[in-house]
Amino acid sequence: MSDETLLYIHGFLSSPQSYKAQKTKEWLAECHPEIRFVAPELSPYPFDVRDTLTQIVEGLVGRVYLMGSSLGGFWSTYLAERYDLPAVLINPACEPHKLLPRYVGQTVQNYHSERSYHLSQQHVDELAEIGSAPMTKPENYWLMVQTGDETLDYRLAVAKYAGARQLVEEGGNHGFEHFERHLPATVSFYREFFQKG
């Protein structure tokens, strides 16, 4: 098996310390130690995130697997389209530039650290620019949503990723309850993607 890396991309104001990131890291270490786990801490500033993730992907050797939660799903889509990579999207944000304006002019703080940020209209515009490209490779994606998501409307993701593999679970929440039970299937999805290629 060639080198394999799972790049986990956290959501807005989250971090690599999030529940799903930690569960994924622990499970891979136990069940698939041959898969490298990478989870960068990202700022909420769109162009900074784009540049950081681009540098990471272009610096990796071998197979790259994407996994993104919430806003991380948006970024996983950007990378999947740009580099033709497989991506698991967990309750992804489909139109984050429409949600970000509520934070403009405010100081926001990371959920897991003392780091704070100040968002401007420029950041909203950057996010809109990055997200303007259409989704053209439905076979690259496995969408996972729960209908009880209290933060995002799961129906937007179901519509946007029409044609992709989809898992729609009744109930749950934005954090995606019992997410870890799907981890074995995600590895199969990633490896089958490259086998087909």
The 8 nearest C-alpha neighbors of each residue, nearest first, counted from 0:
[[1, 2, 3, 33, 61, 62, 34, 190],
 [2, 0, 61, 3, 62, 60, 33, 34],
 [1, 3, 61, 62, 0, 60, 4, 34],
 [2, 4, 62, 34, 61, 63, 35, 1],
 [5, 3, 35, 63, 34, 36, 64, 6],
 [4, 6, 64, 36, 65, 63, 35, 37],
 [5, 7, 37, 65, 38, 64, 66, 4],
 [6, 8, 66, 38, 67, 37, 5, 65],
 [9, 7, 67, 71, 66, 38, 6, 68],
 [10, 8, 71, 68, 14, 13, 67, 7],
 [9, 11, 70, 71, 69, 13, 68, 12],
 [10, 12, 13, 70, 43, 9, 69, 71],
 [13, 11, 109, 110, 10, 43, 108, 14],
 [12, 14, 10, 11, 110, 9, 109, 17],
 [15, 13, 16, 40, 17, 9, 111, 12],
 [14, 16, 17, 38, 20, 40, 39, 9],
 [17, 15, 14, 21, 20, 18, 111, 13],
 [18, 16, 20, 15, 19, 14, 21, 13],
 [17, 19, 21, 20, 22, 16, 174, 15],
 [20, 18, 22, 21, 17, 23, 178, 179],
 [19, 21, 23, 17, 22, 18, 15, 24],
 [20, 22, 24, 18, 23, 19, 25, 16],
 [23, 21, 19, 25, 24, 20, 26, 18],
 [24, 22, 26, 20, 21, 25, 19, 27],
 [23, 25, 21, 27, 22, 26, 20, 28],
 [26, 24, 22, 28, 23, 27, 21, 29],
 [25, 27, 29, 23, 28, 24, 30, 22],
 [28, 26, 31, 30, 24, 29, 25, 32],
 [27, 29, 32, 25, 26, 31, 30, 24],
 [28, 30, 26, 27, 31, 32, 25, 24],
 [31, 29, 27, 26, 28, 32, 25, 183],
 [30, 32, 27, 33, 34, 28, 29, 26],
 [33, 31, 28, 34, 27, 30, 29, 35],
 [32, 34, 31, 35, 3, 2, 28, 27],
 [35, 33, 3, 32, 4, 31, 36, 5],
 [34, 36, 4, 5, 3, 33, 37, 32],
 [37, 35, 5, 4, 24, 6, 34, 38],
 [38, 36, 6, 5, 7, 39, 35, 4],
 [37, 39, 7, 15, 6, 8, 40, 36],
 [40, 38, 41, 37, 15, 8, 7, 14],
 [39, 41, 14, 15, 38, 42, 9, 13],
 [42, 40, 39, 48, 43, 14, 9, 51],
 [41, 43, 44, 48, 40, 47, 12, 45],
 [44, 42, 45, 11, 12, 41, 48, 116],
 [43, 45, 42, 47, 46, 122, 48, 118],
 [46, 44, 48, 47, 126, 125, 43, 49],
 [45, 47, 49, 48, 44, 50, 125, 126],
 [48, 46, 50, 45, 49, 44, 51, 42],
 [49, 47, 45, 51, 46, 50, 52, 41],
 [50, 48, 46, 52, 47, 51, 53, 45],
 [49, 51, 53, 47, 48, 52, 46, 54],
 [52, 50, 48, 54, 53, 49, 47, 55],
 [53, 51, 55, 49, 54, 50, 48, 56],
 [54, 52, 50, 56, 55, 51, 49, 57],
 [55, 53, 57, 51, 52, 56, 58, 50],
 [54, 56, 52, 58, 53, 57, 51, 59],
 [57, 55, 53, 58, 59, 54, 52, 63],
 [56, 58, 54, 55, 59, 53, 60, 52],
 [59, 57, 55, 56, 54, 60, 53, 52],
 [58, 60, 56, 57, 55, 61, 63, 4],
 [61, 59, 2, 58, 62, 63, 3, 57],
 [60, 62, 2, 3, 1, 63, 59, 4],
 [61, 63, 3, 2, 4, 64, 60, 1],
 [62, 64, 4, 5, 3, 61, 65, 84],
 [65, 63, 5, 85, 6, 4, 86, 189],
 [66, 64, 86, 6, 5, 75, 85, 7],
 [67, 65, 87, 7, 86, 88, 8, 6],
 [68, 66, 72, 71, 8, 88, 75, 7],
 [67, 69, 71, 89, 72, 10, 9, 91],
 [68, 70, 91, 92, 10, 71, 72, 90],
 [71, 69, 10, 92, 73, 72, 11, 91],
 [72, 70, 67, 68, 8, 10, 9, 74],
 [71, 73, 67, 91, 88, 75, 68, 70],
 [72, 74, 70, 76, 71, 75, 92, 91],
 [75, 73, 77, 71, 76, 72, 78, 70],
 [74, 76, 72, 78, 77, 73, 67, 79],
 [77, 75, 79, 73, 74, 78, 80, 72],
 [76, 78, 74, 75, 80, 79, 81, 73],
 [79, 77, 81, 75, 80, 76, 82, 74],
 [80, 78, 84, 76, 83, 82, 81, 77],
 [81, 79, 83, 78, 77, 82, 76, 136],
 [80, 82, 78, 79, 83, 77, 84, 76],
 [81, 83, 79, 84, 80, 78, 56, 77],
 [84, 82, 79, 80, 81, 85, 139, 78],
 [83, 85, 79, 82, 139, 86, 64, 63],
 [86, 84, 139, 64, 140, 189, 65, 79],
 [87, 85, 65, 140, 66, 139, 88, 75],
 [86, 88, 66, 141, 140, 142, 65, 67],
 [87, 89, 72, 142, 67, 91, 143, 66],
 [90, 88, 68, 143, 91, 144, 67, 69],
 [89, 91, 144, 69, 143, 68, 173, 88],
 [92, 90, 69, 72, 89, 88, 68, 70],
 [91, 93, 69, 70, 95, 73, 94, 72],
 [94, 92, 95, 91, 156, 73, 155, 159],
 [93, 95, 96, 97, 92, 98, 130, 127],
 [96, 94, 98, 97, 92, 93, 99, 70],
 [95, 97, 127, 99, 123, 98, 94, 126],
 [96, 98, 95, 94, 99, 100, 123, 127],
 [99, 97, 95, 96, 100, 101, 94, 102],
 [98, 100, 96, 101, 102, 97, 95, 123],
 [101, 99, 103, 102, 98, 97, 123, 96],
 [100, 102, 99, 103, 98, 105, 104, 97],
 [103, 101, 100, 105, 99, 104, 118, 107],
 [104, 102, 119, 118, 100, 105, 101, 120],
 [105, 103, 119, 118, 102, 117, 106, 120],
 [106, 104, 102, 103, 117, 107, 118, 116],
 [105, 107, 117, 116, 115, 108, 104, 118],
 [108, 106, 116, 115, 105, 117, 109, 102],
 [109, 107, 115, 114, 116, 110, 113, 12],
 [108, 110, 12, 112, 111, 114, 13, 115],
 [111, 109, 13, 12, 112, 108, 14, 113],
 [110, 112, 109, 14, 13, 16, 113, 17],
 [113, 111, 109, 114, 110, 108, 14, 115],
 [112, 114, 115, 109, 108, 111, 110, 116],
 [113, 115, 112, 109, 108, 116, 111, 107],
 [116, 114, 108, 107, 109, 113, 106, 117],
 [117, 115, 107, 106, 108, 118, 114, 43],
 [116, 118, 106, 105, 107, 104, 119, 115],
 [119, 117, 103, 104, 122, 116, 105, 102],
 [118, 120, 103, 121, 122, 104, 117, 123],
 [121, 119, 123, 122, 103, 124, 118, 100],
 [120, 122, 124, 119, 123, 125, 118, 126],
 [123, 121, 125, 120, 124, 119, 44, 126],
 [122, 124, 120, 126, 96, 121, 125, 99],
 [123, 125, 121, 127, 122, 126, 128, 120],
 [126, 124, 122, 128, 127, 123, 45, 121],
 [125, 127, 129, 123, 128, 124, 96, 45],
 [128, 126, 124, 130, 96, 125, 129, 131],
 [129, 127, 125, 131, 126, 130, 124, 132],
 [130, 128, 126, 127, 131, 125, 132, 77],
 [129, 131, 127, 128, 132, 126, 77, 94],
 [130, 132, 128, 129, 127, 133, 126, 94],
 [131, 133, 130, 134, 129, 128, 77, 135],
 [134, 132, 135, 131, 130, 80, 159, 136],
 [133, 135, 136, 132, 80, 137, 160, 76],
 [134, 136, 133, 137, 80, 132, 138, 139],
 [135, 137, 138, 139, 134, 80, 140, 83],
 [138, 136, 163, 139, 162, 140, 135, 160],
 [137, 139, 136, 163, 140, 164, 162, 85],
 [140, 138, 85, 137, 136, 86, 84, 79],
 [141, 139, 86, 163, 138, 137, 87, 85],
 [140, 142, 164, 87, 165, 88, 163, 86],
 [141, 143, 165, 88, 87, 166, 140, 164],
 [144, 142, 166, 89, 88, 165, 90, 167],
 [145, 143, 90, 167, 89, 153, 166, 168],
 [144, 146, 168, 171, 147, 167, 169, 148],
 [145, 147, 169, 170, 148, 153, 168, 144],
 [146, 148, 170, 172, 171, 145, 149, 169],
 [149, 147, 172, 173, 146, 150, 145, 151],
 [148, 150, 173, 147, 172, 151, 152, 146],
 [149, 151, 148, 173, 152, 172, 147, 153],
 [152, 150, 148, 153, 149, 92, 173, 90],
 [153, 151, 154, 155, 148, 150, 156, 149],
 [152, 154, 156, 155, 146, 151, 144, 157],
 [155, 153, 157, 156, 152, 158, 146, 159],
 [156, 154, 158, 153, 157, 152, 159, 93],
 [155, 157, 159, 158, 153, 154, 160, 93],
 [156, 158, 154, 160, 155, 159, 161, 153],
 [159, 157, 155, 161, 156, 160, 154, 153],
 [160, 158, 156, 161, 157, 155, 93, 134],
 [161, 159, 163, 157, 158, 156, 162, 137],
 [162, 160, 158, 163, 159, 157, 137, 164],
 [161, 163, 137, 160, 164, 138, 165, 159],
 [164, 162, 137, 161, 160, 138, 140, 165],
 [163, 165, 141, 142, 140, 162, 166, 138],
 [166, 164, 142, 141, 143, 163, 167, 157],
 [165, 167, 143, 142, 144, 168, 164, 141],
 [166, 168, 144, 145, 143, 165, 169, 146],
 [169, 167, 145, 146, 144, 166, 170, 171],
 [168, 170, 146, 145, 171, 167, 147, 144],
 [171, 169, 147, 146, 145, 168, 172, 148],
 [170, 172, 147, 176, 145, 175, 148, 169],
 [173, 171, 148, 147, 175, 174, 149, 145],
 [174, 172, 148, 175, 149, 150, 90, 171],
 [173, 175, 172, 176, 148, 90, 171, 19],
 [176, 174, 172, 173, 178, 171, 145, 177],
 [175, 177, 171, 178, 174, 172, 173, 145],
 [178, 176, 179, 180, 175, 181, 171, 174],
 [177, 179, 176, 180, 175, 181, 19, 182],
 [180, 178, 181, 182, 177, 22, 23, 19],
 [179, 181, 178, 182, 177, 183, 184, 176],
 [182, 180, 179, 184, 183, 178, 185, 177],
 [181, 183, 185, 179, 184, 180, 186, 23],
 [184, 182, 185, 186, 181, 187, 180, 179],
 [185, 183, 187, 182, 186, 181, 188, 180],
 [186, 184, 188, 182, 187, 183, 189, 181],
 [187, 185, 189, 188, 184, 183, 190, 182],
 [186, 188, 184, 190, 185, 189, 191, 183],
 [187, 189, 185, 191, 186, 190, 184, 192],
 [190, 188, 186, 192, 187, 191, 85, 185],
 [189, 191, 187, 192, 193, 188, 186, 194],
 [192, 190, 194, 188, 193, 189, 187, 195],
 [193, 191, 189, 190, 195, 194, 188, 196],
 [192, 194, 196, 195, 190, 191, 189, 62],
 [193, 195, 191, 196, 192, 190, 189, 188],
 [196, 194, 193, 192, 191, 190, 189, 138],
 [195, 193, 194, 192, 191, 190, 83, 84]]
